[in-house]
Amino acid sequence: MKGKMIKKENVWYVTRLEENEWETYYPLHPHDVEQIKEVSQRFDNIDARIAAYPDVEFEIYDWWETGLEEVIKVAKLVKQ
């Protein structure tokens, strides 16, 4: 699927336009969030770089982690 990465209130999301034209937001997969944190150690202002090129390919995964009350749907980035 194709979408756009955005950061709202210090949380990364992937948004896409659904069939009924409502925008749906999926939190970014925790592994991808960690990768962004690692990359930010090497590059200046990674947030601005992502904002300049927000288009991404992604898949939707179910994510459950200890402490979560239920499974949530997250966006896992697909390498292009």
C-alpha positions as CSV (number, residue, x, y, z in Angstrom):
1,M,0.0,0.0,0.0
2,K,1.0,3.6,-0.5
3,G,0.8,6.2,2.2
4,K,2.4,9.2,3.8
5,M,4.5,9.4,7.0
6,I,3.5,12.1,9.4
7,K,4.5,13.0,13.0
8,K,1.7,14.1,15.3
9,E,2.4,14.9,19.0
10,N,5.8,13.2,18.8
11,V,4.4,9.9,17.4
12,W,5.0,8.6,13.9
13,Y,2.0,7.6,11.8
14,V,1.4,6.4,8.2
15,T,-1.8,7.8,6.7
16,R,-3.6,6.7,3.6
17,L,-6.8,7.6,1.9
18,E,-9.4,4.8,2.3
19,E,-12.1,3.9,-0.3
20,N,-14.6,6.0,1.5
21,E,-12.2,9.0,1.4
22,W,-11.6,9.1,5.1
23,E,-8.0,9.3,6.1
24,T,-6.8,6.4,8.2
25,Y,-3.8,6.7,10.6
26,Y,-1.7,3.7,11.5
27,P,1.0,4.0,14.1
28,L,4.4,3.2,12.7
29,H,5.7,-0.2,13.6
30,P,8.0,0.0,16.7
31,H,11.0,-1.5,14.7
32,D,10.7,1.3,12.2
33,V,10.5,3.9,14.9
34,E,13.8,2.5,16.4
35,Q,15.4,2.6,12.9
36,I,14.4,6.3,12.6
37,K,16.0,7.0,16.0
38,E,19.2,5.3,14.9
39,V,19.3,7.2,11.6
40,S,18.7,10.5,13.5
41,Q,22.1,9.9,15.2
42,R,23.8,10.1,11.8
43,F,21.8,12.7,10.0
44,D,20.7,16.2,10.9
45,N,16.9,16.9,11.3
46,I,15.6,13.5,10.1
47,D,12.0,14.8,10.8
48,A,12.5,17.5,8.1
49,R,13.9,15.0,5.7
50,I,10.9,12.7,6.1
51,A,8.5,15.6,5.9
52,A,10.1,16.6,2.5
53,Y,9.6,13.1,1.1
54,P,6.7,11.6,3.1
55,D,5.5,9.0,0.5
56,V,6.1,5.4,1.6
57,E,5.1,1.8,0.8
58,F,3.8,-0.1,3.8
59,E,1.9,-3.2,4.9
60,I,-0.5,-3.4,7.8
61,Y,0.5,-5.8,10.7
62,D,-1.2,-6.7,13.9
63,W,1.0,-5.7,16.9
64,W,0.7,-6.9,20.4
65,E,3.2,-6.3,23.2
66,T,3.3,-7.1,26.9
67,G,1.3,-4.4,28.6
68,L,-1.0,-3.7,25.7
69,E,-4.7,-4.5,26.4
70,E,-5.4,-5.5,22.8
71,V,-3.8,-6.0,19.4
72,I,-3.4,-2.9,17.4
73,K,-2.9,-2.4,13.7
74,V,0.5,-0.8,12.8
75,A,2.2,0.2,9.5
76,K,5.4,-1.6,8.7
77,L,7.5,0.1,6.0
78,V,8.4,-1.9,3.0
79,K,11.9,-1.3,1.5
80,Q,11.7,0.0,-2.0
